[in-house]
Amino acid sequence: MPAMLPAPADPARRLAGVLPSVIASLAGTADAPIGLGRARSAVVALVDGLGAWNLGARRGHARTLAGAMGKKDVVRTTFPSTTAAAIASFATGAAPGAHGLVGYRTLVPGRDVLANQLNGWEQGLLPDGWQRRPTQFEAARAAGLSPFTVGAPRYANSGYTEAVLRGSDYRPASSIEERFDLAREIVDGVDGALVYLYVPELDQLAHAHGWESDRWVAALERVDGAVAGLVARMPQSAGLLVTADHGVVDVPAHRHVFIDRPELIDGVRHVAGEPRCLALYFEPGLAASDRAALVQRWRDAEGERAWVATREEAVTAGLYGQVDDEVLPRIGDLIVAARSGIAYYDPREPDRGAERMIGQHGSLTDEESRVPLIRFGGYETR
C-alpha cells in the first residue's frame, strides 16, 4: 500500500526559524524559535546541499563541522527540499505556503505557463509580488541591526535575490575562502552585523558529479577549512551558525524512471517540480471521476516507492505550512515525492539536460530534509 505522508517537523526545529532566532539574539529579545546565546554580531553560513546525512557520512573530511555537530544540531528544511523554496523560507521565516515559492518549477496561475523559481524573474514569467512575505533582513534593519549578504557575484542582482533577500546589503566575493574572509571583515567592523553567507559550490558539484565524488569531498574540505579559519579569527562576541537548505542523494542513470506512459500522462497538462518531487497539473475541466482515476493510476504505479498525494492531501498534512488562498493553485494537483533512490523524468521535455545530473534532492526523505545547524563562537553550546 502507498506510504503515509510523514508528519511535519516540530515548528521550533525548522530552517525558517534560524534567522528570527539570530535576530532575537542580536536584539536581546526573548521570543525566538531556537534558543541562542546573546551576541553582538552574527554570521549564518548556508552551505547549499550539505545535508546532515551527507556531513555525517564524510565527517573525516570535515572535522571542524562534524566535530561540533551534536545530535540536536539538526533542523528540518522545507517541503519541497529544494533551494528556491528553502532559501525563501530561511530568508522570510515563513513556510512555502505563505511566501509562495512552492517548488523548483511551478505553474503561474492564470498564465498557463511553468516558471523556474530561481530564474523566472529574468524570463519575465514571475510577476511583482510573487514572493509574498517581508524578509528577515527587513526585520533586522527595523530592529536597528545591519544585515548583509555575502555571495557569489553572479547572484548579486538576480530577480530571486531581489525577491527573497530584500533589506540586506549584498557584498560579492568569488571564492569560498574570500566569502568567509569578507564575512569576518564585516563582523570585525560593524556592531550589530547580521551576515548571511551563501556557499553554492557543494550543490553545484553534487549535481554534476555526485556528492560521493572526490570533487564534492574536496569542496567540503575547503568549506571546513574556511569555517575553522573564521572561528579562530572572529570576535568573541560574534556567533556563527552553519546550516544548509537541503541534503543530496545520488541517483545513477539506471535508477531513472520515465513517466511518458499513457496511463500516467493522459489528463496531465503540465509536469513540473523536479526529478525527486514531481508536481503534476491536470487538464482544466478534467472530470472529477477522471481526476480520481488518474490519481489512482499513479498510486498503483508508484505508491510503493514514492509518496503520492493530491494537493488537498499535501496541504492537509501540513507539508507546505499554512497555505494562503493565492498560493494554493501554484501547488500541483498531484505531488509525487520519491521515497526510494529514484528520479522521475519526462522524455518529452525539449531540454533533457537534467538527466545528466547525479546529485538530486526535493523529496521528504531524511537524507534530503535534515540539515545541520552547527554553533560556533558566541552560539556554541557550553
C-alpha positions as CSV (number, residue, x, y, z in Angstrom):
1,M,0.0,0.0,0.0
2,P,1.2,3.6,-0.5
3,A,3.4,5.1,2.2
4,M,1.7,7.6,4.5
5,L,2.9,11.2,4.4
6,P,5.4,12.0,7.2
7,A,4.2,14.3,9.9
8,P,5.6,17.9,9.7
9,A,8.6,18.7,11.8
10,D,8.5,20.5,15.1
11,P,7.9,24.2,14.2
12,A,10.8,25.1,16.5
13,R,13.3,22.9,14.7
14,R,12.8,24.2,11.1
15,L,15.1,26.1,8.8
16,A,12.6,29.0,8.8
17,G,13.3,29.6,12.5
18,V,17.0,30.3,12.1
19,L,17.1,34.0,11.1
20,P,14.3,35.0,13.6
21,S,16.3,33.4,16.3
22,V,19.5,35.1,15.3
23,I,17.8,38.5,15.2
24,A,16.4,37.8,18.7
25,S,19.9,37.0,19.9
26,L,21.3,40.3,18.5
27,A,18.4,42.5,19.6
28,G,18.3,41.0,23.0
29,T,14.7,39.8,22.8
30,A,13.4,36.5,24.2
31,D,10.9,35.5,21.5
32,A,12.9,33.0,19.4
33,P,12.1,29.6,17.9
34,I,15.6,28.4,18.6
35,G,17.5,29.3,21.7
36,L,20.8,31.1,21.1
37,G,23.2,32.9,23.3
38,R,23.4,36.7,23.3
39,A,25.8,38.0,20.5
40,R,26.8,41.5,19.2
41,S,27.1,40.3,15.6
42,A,26.5,37.0,13.8
43,V,27.3,35.1,10.6
44,V,24.9,32.5,9.3
45,A,26.7,30.4,6.6
46,L,24.2,28.4,4.4
47,V,26.1,25.7,2.5
48,D,23.8,24.6,-0.3
49,G,23.4,20.9,-0.4
50,L,25.2,20.0,2.8
51,G,22.6,17.7,4.5
52,A,23.2,16.3,8.0
53,W,23.4,12.8,6.5
54,N,26.0,13.9,3.9
55,L,28.1,15.6,6.5
56,G,28.0,12.6,8.8
57,A,29.0,10.3,6.1
58,R,32.1,12.4,5.3
59,R,32.9,13.5,8.8
60,G,36.5,12.6,8.4
61,H,36.9,15.3,5.7
62,A,35.1,18.0,7.8
63,R,36.5,17.7,11.3
64,T,35.6,21.2,12.4
65,L,32.0,20.9,11.3
66,A,31.4,17.3,12.2
67,G,33.3,17.6,15.5
68,A,31.0,20.4,16.5
69,M,27.7,18.9,15.4
70,G,25.8,17.2,18.2
71,K,22.6,15.1,17.9
72,K,20.4,18.1,18.5
73,D,22.2,20.3,15.9
74,V,19.8,19.4,13.2
75,V,16.7,21.1,11.8
76,R,14.3,20.3,9.0
77,T,14.2,22.2,5.8
78,T,11.1,22.9,3.8
79,F,9.0,20.7,1.5
80,P,9.9,20.5,-1.2
81,S,13.6,20.2,-0.2
82,T,14.8,22.5,-2.9
83,T,16.8,25.7,-3.0
84,A,14.1,28.1,-4.3
85,A,11.6,27.1,-1.6
86,A,14.1,26.6,1.2
87,I,16.1,29.8,1.0
88,A,12.9,31.7,0.6
89,S,11.7,30.2,3.9
90,F,15.1,30.8,5.5
91,A,15.1,34.4,4.4
92,T,11.4,35.2,5.3
93,G,10.9,33.0,8.3
94,A,7.7,31.7,6.5
95,A,6.7,28.4,5.1
96,P,6.3,27.9,1.3
97,G,2.5,28.1,1.6
98,A,2.9,31.7,2.9
99,H,5.8,33.1,0.8
100,G,4.5,31.4,-2.4
101,L,7.6,29.6,-3.8
102,V,6.3,26.1,-3.6
103,G,8.8,24.3,-5.7
104,Y,11.6,24.4,-8.3
105,R,9.3,24.8,-11.2
106,T,5.7,25.7,-10.7
107,L,2.6,26.8,-12.6
108,V,1.9,30.5,-12.8
109,P,-1.9,30.6,-12.3
110,G,-3.8,32.5,-15.0
111,R,-1.0,32.3,-17.5
112,D,-0.8,28.6,-18.2
113,V,3.0,28.6,-18.1
114,L,5.6,27.0,-15.9
115,A,8.2,29.2,-14.2
116,N,11.6,28.2,-12.8
117,Q,11.5,29.8,-9.3
118,L,15.2,30.7,-9.4
119,N,15.4,32.4,-12.8
120,G,11.8,33.0,-13.7
121,W,12.1,36.7,-12.9
122,E,14.8,37.2,-15.6
123,Q,12.5,35.4,-18.1
124,G,9.6,37.7,-17.3
125,L,7.4,34.9,-16.1
126,L,7.0,35.8,-12.4
127,P,5.1,39.0,-11.6
128,D,6.0,41.5,-8.9
129,G,4.9,40.3,-5.5
130,W,5.3,36.6,-6.4
131,Q,7.3,36.3,-3.2
132,R,4.6,37.4,-0.8
133,R,6.3,38.0,2.6
134,P,8.6,40.6,4.2
135,T,12.1,39.3,4.7
136,Q,14.0,38.8,8.0
137,F,16.6,41.2,6.6
138,E,14.0,43.9,6.6
139,A,13.0,42.9,10.1
140,A,16.7,43.1,11.2
141,R,17.0,46.6,9.7
142,A,13.9,47.7,11.5
143,A,15.4,46.4,14.8
144,G,18.4,48.6,14.3
145,L,20.7,45.8,13.0
146,S,22.9,45.9,9.9
147,P,22.1,42.9,7.6
148,F,24.4,41.8,4.9
149,T,24.5,39.1,2.3
150,V,27.9,37.7,1.2
151,G,27.6,35.6,-2.0
152,A,28.9,35.0,-5.5
153,P,29.0,38.0,-7.8
154,R,26.6,36.3,-10.3
155,Y,23.7,36.4,-7.8
156,A,24.1,40.0,-6.8
157,N,21.3,41.4,-9.0
158,S,19.2,38.4,-9.8
159,G,15.4,38.5,-9.5
160,Y,15.5,35.8,-6.9
161,T,18.0,37.7,-4.8
162,E,15.8,40.8,-5.0
163,A,12.7,38.9,-4.1
164,V,14.0,36.9,-1.1
165,L,16.9,38.9,0.2
166,R,15.3,42.4,0.3
167,G,16.8,44.6,3.0
168,S,20.3,43.1,3.0
169,D,23.4,44.8,1.7
170,Y,24.8,42.4,-0.9
171,R,28.6,42.1,-0.9
172,P,30.0,39.9,-3.7
173,A,33.1,37.6,-3.3
174,S,34.1,34.9,-5.7
175,S,35.6,32.0,-3.8
176,I,34.6,30.2,-0.7
177,E,37.6,31.5,1.2
178,E,37.0,35.1,0.0
179,R,33.4,35.0,1.2
180,F,34.4,33.8,4.7
181,D,37.2,36.4,4.8
182,L,34.7,39.1,3.9
183,A,32.2,38.0,6.5
184,R,35.0,38.3,9.1
185,E,35.8,41.8,8.0
186,I,32.1,42.8,8.3
187,V,31.7,41.4,11.9
188,D,35.0,42.9,12.8
189,G,33.9,46.4,11.7
190,V,30.2,46.6,12.3
191,D,28.4,46.2,15.6
192,G,25.0,44.6,15.2
193,A,26.0,43.0,11.9
194,L,23.9,40.0,10.6
195,V,25.8,38.4,7.8
196,Y,24.2,35.7,5.6
197,L,27.0,33.9,3.8
198,Y,26.0,31.7,0.9
199,V,28.1,28.7,-0.4
200,P,26.6,27.2,-3.6
201,E,29.7,25.1,-4.7
202,L,28.8,21.8,-3.0
203,D,25.3,21.7,-4.5
204,Q,26.7,22.5,-8.0
205,L,29.3,19.8,-7.7
206,A,26.8,17.3,-6.4
207,H,24.5,17.8,-9.4
208,A,27.4,17.5,-11.8
209,H,29.5,14.7,-10.2
210,G,27.6,13.3,-7.2
211,W,28.1,14.1,-3.5
212,E,30.2,10.9,-3.3
213,S,32.7,12.2,-5.8
214,D,36.2,13.3,-5.0
215,R,35.3,16.8,-6.2
216,W,32.5,17.2,-3.7
217,V,34.7,16.0,-0.9
218,A,37.4,18.4,-1.8
219,A,34.9,21.3,-1.7
220,L,33.7,20.1,1.7
221,E,37.2,20.2,2.9
222,R,37.6,23.8,1.7
223,V,34.4,24.8,3.5
224,D,35.5,23.1,6.7
225,G,38.8,24.9,6.5
226,A,37.1,28.2,5.9
227,V,34.8,27.7,8.9
228,A,37.8,26.8,11.1
229,G,39.6,30.0,9.9
230,L,36.6,32.2,10.7
231,V,36.1,30.6,14.1
232,A,39.7,31.2,15.0
233,R,39.7,34.9,14.0
234,M,36.2,36.3,14.6
235,P,35.5,38.4,17.7
236,Q,34.5,36.5,20.8
237,S,31.2,38.5,20.9
238,A,30.2,37.1,17.5
239,G,28.2,34.0,16.8
240,L,28.5,31.7,13.8
241,L,25.9,29.2,12.6
242,V,26.4,26.7,9.7
243,T,23.3,25.3,8.1
244,A,22.0,24.2,4.7
245,D,18.9,24.3,2.5
246,H,18.7,20.6,1.8
247,G,20.7,17.4,1.6
248,V,21.6,15.4,-1.5
249,V,21.2,11.8,-2.8
250,D,23.0,10.4,-5.8
251,V,20.7,8.8,-8.4
252,P,22.6,6.9,-11.2
253,A,21.1,6.7,-14.7
254,H,19.8,3.1,-14.2
255,R,17.5,4.5,-11.4
256,H,15.8,7.0,-13.7
257,V,12.0,6.4,-14.1
258,F,10.5,7.7,-17.3
259,I,6.8,8.7,-17.0
260,D,5.8,9.0,-20.6
261,R,3.2,6.3,-20.3
262,P,-0.4,6.9,-21.4
263,E,-1.9,5.8,-18.1
264,L,0.2,8.3,-16.2
265,I,0.1,11.4,-18.5
266,D,-3.3,11.3,-20.1
267,G,-5.1,14.1,-18.3
268,V,-1.9,15.8,-17.2
269,R,-1.3,19.3,-18.8
270,H,2.0,20.2,-17.1
271,V,4.8,18.2,-15.5
272,A,6.6,20.5,-13.1
273,G,8.6,20.3,-9.9
274,E,11.9,18.4,-10.2
275,P,13.0,14.8,-10.6
276,R,12.7,13.8,-6.9
277,C,9.4,15.7,-6.4
278,L,7.0,16.0,-9.3
279,A,4.2,18.5,-9.4
280,L,1.6,17.4,-11.9
281,Y,-1.1,19.9,-13.1
282,F,-4.2,18.3,-14.6
283,E,-6.0,19.5,-17.6
284,P,-8.6,22.2,-16.8
285,G,-12.1,20.8,-16.8
286,L,-11.0,17.2,-16.2
287,A,-14.0,15.5,-14.8
288,A,-13.8,14.5,-11.1
289,S,-14.1,10.8,-11.9
290,D,-11.2,11.1,-14.4
291,R,-9.1,13.0,-11.8
292,A,-9.7,10.3,-9.3
293,A,-8.9,7.6,-11.8
294,L,-5.6,9.4,-12.7
295,V,-4.6,9.7,-9.1
296,Q,-5.3,6.0,-8.5
297,R,-3.2,5.0,-11.5
298,W,-0.2,7.0,-10.2
299,R,-0.7,5.3,-6.8
300,D,-0.9,1.9,-8.3
301,A,2.2,2.5,-10.4
302,E,4.4,4.4,-7.9
303,G,2.9,4.2,-4.5
304,E,5.5,1.6,-3.3
305,R,8.5,3.8,-4.0
306,A,7.0,7.4,-3.7
307,W,4.7,9.4,-1.6
308,V,1.7,10.2,-4.0
309,A,-0.6,12.9,-2.6
310,T,-3.2,15.1,-4.1
311,R,-2.9,18.9,-3.5
312,E,-5.6,18.6,-0.8
313,E,-3.8,15.8,1.0
314,A,-0.5,17.5,1.0
315,V,-2.0,20.8,2.3
316,T,-4.0,19.0,5.0
317,A,-0.8,17.1,6.0
318,G,0.9,20.5,6.6
319,L,3.7,19.9,4.1
320,Y,3.6,23.5,2.9
321,G,2.7,25.0,6.2
322,Q,-0.4,27.2,6.3
323,V,-1.3,27.8,2.6
324,D,-2.7,31.2,1.6
325,D,-5.5,31.2,-0.9
326,E,-3.4,33.0,-3.5
327,V,-0.7,30.3,-3.2
328,L,-3.0,27.2,-3.4
329,P,-3.3,27.0,-7.2
330,R,0.5,27.2,-7.5
331,I,0.8,23.7,-5.9
332,G,0.4,20.7,-8.2
333,D,-2.9,18.8,-8.4
334,L,-0.8,15.7,-7.7
335,I,2.6,15.5,-5.9
336,V,4.9,12.5,-6.4
337,A,7.8,12.6,-4.0
338,A,10.4,9.9,-4.4
339,R,10.8,7.6,-1.3
340,S,13.4,5.2,-2.8
341,G,16.6,6.2,-4.7
342,I,15.0,7.1,-8.0
343,A,14.4,10.2,-10.1
344,Y,11.4,10.9,-12.4
345,Y,11.9,12.3,-15.9
346,D,9.6,13.2,-18.7
347,P,11.4,12.3,-22.0
348,R,9.0,14.6,-23.9
349,E,10.9,17.6,-22.5
350,P,12.7,19.5,-25.2
351,D,15.7,20.0,-22.9
352,R,16.8,16.8,-21.3
353,G,20.0,18.1,-19.7
354,A,18.6,17.4,-16.3
355,E,19.0,13.7,-16.9
356,R,22.8,14.2,-16.7
357,M,22.6,15.3,-13.0
358,I,23.7,12.8,-10.5
359,G,23.1,14.5,-7.2
360,Q,19.3,15.1,-6.6
361,H,17.0,16.5,-3.9
362,G,13.5,17.7,-3.4
363,S,11.7,14.9,-1.6
364,L,10.8,14.2,2.0
365,T,13.5,11.6,2.9
366,D,15.7,12.3,5.9
367,E,18.7,12.4,3.6
368,E,17.2,15.4,1.8
369,S,15.3,17.1,4.5
370,R,17.5,17.0,7.6
371,V,20.1,19.8,7.6
372,P,22.8,20.8,10.2
373,L,22.6,23.8,12.5
374,I,26.1,23.9,13.9
375,R,27.0,26.5,16.5
376,F,30.3,28.3,17.0
377,G,31.7,31.3,18.9
378,G,29.0,33.1,20.9
379,Y,26.4,30.5,19.8
380,E,28.4,27.4,20.9
381,T,26.6,25.3,23.4
382,R,28.6,25.3,26.6
